Amino acid sequence: MAAACGDQSFIAEAPIVIVACGYNIHYNRGGYMGDMSMLVDVSIAFTHLILAARAEGLGTCWIGAFDNEEVKTVLNIPKDVSVVAITPLGYPKYEEFIEPSQRKSLDEVVSMSKF
């Protein structure tokens, strides 16, 4: 799996690797997304999964750099299914997470009534 993800070797160190997939259901969500609207649905579910894992003390890393066809071959995923995201899942090497020491202020990341 690590090789299919651009040789990101840390993926191979995880006890579990989750591969989130979706079917193209030909639903034009919002009237502008077209056939690939399943990317939104799978991404929402995947985000909830990684946030829930973090709340339980598990480490994850959203992997977006992968060869879709190679991952599908490794895992024998059907042709009509697309890989959306991958994450290794496990307890971090270090006993606790290191939280960022500085965060941007809300004024830097939130806007009200304008872009």
Secondary structure as UniProt FT lines:
FT   HELIX           3..5
FT   TURN            6..7
FT   HELIX           9..13
FT   STRAND          16..23
FT   HELIX           29..31
FT   HELIX           34..37
FT   HELIX           38..55
FT   TURN            56..57
FT   STRAND          59..60
FT   HELIX           68..75
FT   TURN            79..80
FT   STRAND          81..90
FT   HELIX           106..109
//
